[in-house]
């Protein structure tokens, strides 16, 4: 996985990454299902507020990689945290041609100097982290003409992904 992330950083993948029409809502719910055993084992509650049928034109595997990376980071952070009530919140909505995805956890606050540089390669809050995961996420979101950011306070850390509602060039928007 780490080698794949490094290779992704060194060059954007090509021919197999064809953008398609996606149902982002289903994709987000699918990532939670994949992680369900790990969430259950870690006693992490997941709250969702995902609007149904959010349309996105993009590369499914890349969007999955971003969501899974942020979710796994959240799970790992909460596992290191000694609080009783561990919680991840996932929100997604489409508003005026923009999609907003927010993934929050109630783990430790990320220090302000790390918030500024957390998407740069080789920056990590983990003892054994390579610092490639969030850098790859940033490249993927930018490739999809979006923006990824983070905000953190003592109560929660939230990753915010904003994407345009893109349509296939051959299909007219209604």
N, C-alpha and C positions, 0 to 999 in steps of 0.2 A: 504494500500500500504506500509506504514512504517513497519507494523508488518511482512508483507511478506518479505520485504528487510532484516529485522532482522533475520527472520527464515532462509532465504537463507544464510546469513552470518554464522549462527550457524552450518549448515550442508548443504552440496551440495545435491540438490534434486536427486532423483534416477530414478526409472523405467520409468516414463513418459517422461524423457528427452533423448530420443533416437536421436542421430545425423542422419541427412538426407542430401541428396544433395539439395542445395539451390541455387537460383539465387539471389545473393547479390544485384545486380543492382535493381531488382524488389522490394526487401525488403526495400531498402533505399528510393525508390520513394514512396512506400506505407506509410512509416513513415511520409514523407512530406505531403502526402494527408490527413492522419489522423489529422495532426496538422494544416492544411490549415486554418480552421476557426479562430484558435487562432493567427496564423501568420497575417491574414488579419486584425483582430481586433486590433492587436498591431502595425499595419503598419510596418511590418518587411518584407524586400525584401529577397528572397532566391535565391541564384545563385547556380547552380549545374554543375559539370563536372564529370559525372558518366559514366565510360566506360560500354558499354552494355555487358550483359551476363557474369558477373564475377562469376565463380563457387566457391562454398564454401560447405564443408561438415561440418554441425554443427547443433546445436539445435536452430531452428527458433525463438521460443519464447524468448530464452535468448539473442540472437543477437538483436532482436527487442527491448528488455528491455534496452540494453546498448545504442542503437541509440536514442530511445525515451528519456531516462534519460538525455543524453548530449544535445539533442535538447531542451527539456523543461528547463534545466538549462540555456541554451543560451537565450531562450525567456524571462525567468524571469529576467535574468541579463539586457537584453536590455530594458525591461519594467521599470526597476529602473533607467536606464540611461536617461539623459535628452537631448540626441543628436537628431538632426533632421532626419538623414538618418540611420536607423537601418538596419543591414544587417547580414545574416547568409550565409556562403558558405559551401557547402558539395562537397567534391571531393572523388572519389574512382577509383582506378585502380589496375590492376594486372600486375606484372612485375617480371619475372624470378622466378615464383613459390611463390611469396609473394603478399598479398593483402594489400593495404594501403588505409585507410579511414581517411579523415581529415574533421573535423567540426570546423569552425571558426566563431567567432562573433566579432563585433567591439564595444563591451562593455568595461567596465573598465578593466584595467590591474590587474591580480592577483599578489599580492606581492610575492617576491621571496621566503620568508620563507614558504608561503602557497603552492607554486608550488611544493616544496620538499615533502610536507606531505599530499597533497590534496586527495590522494587515501587511506589514513589510515581511519579506522572507527572513527566516531564522530568528524571529522574535516569538518567544513562548512564555507562558506563565507556568508551564509544567516543568517539573524537574527533568524528565526524560523526553520532553517534546522537541521536535525538530524545528518548529516554527514555520512549517510549510503549509499546513492545512488552511489557515485563514488567508494566506497569500494566494493560494490556488482558488479559494472561494471568491476573493476579490476579482481575480482575472476572469473567472467564469461569469460573474455578474456583469462585469464591464463588457465582456464579449456579447452579452445579451442586452446591451445598451442600458444597463441599470447601475445602481449605486448601492453599496453596502456600508453600514456604519455601526458604531456601538456607543451605547451610553451606559454608565455604571454609577450607582450610588450605594450606600450601605444596605438598602432594602433589596435591590435587584440589579441585574445586568441584563440589558436588552440589545440583541442584534436586530437591526432594521435593514430589510432588503426592499428596495424600490425598483420596480421594473415597469417598462411601458407595456400596455396591452398591445402586443404586436400581432399583426395579421399577415397571413401568407400573401405575398405580392400578387398572386393569381386570384385571390378571393377578396371581394369588396366587403367593406365593413358596413353593417346595417345600422 
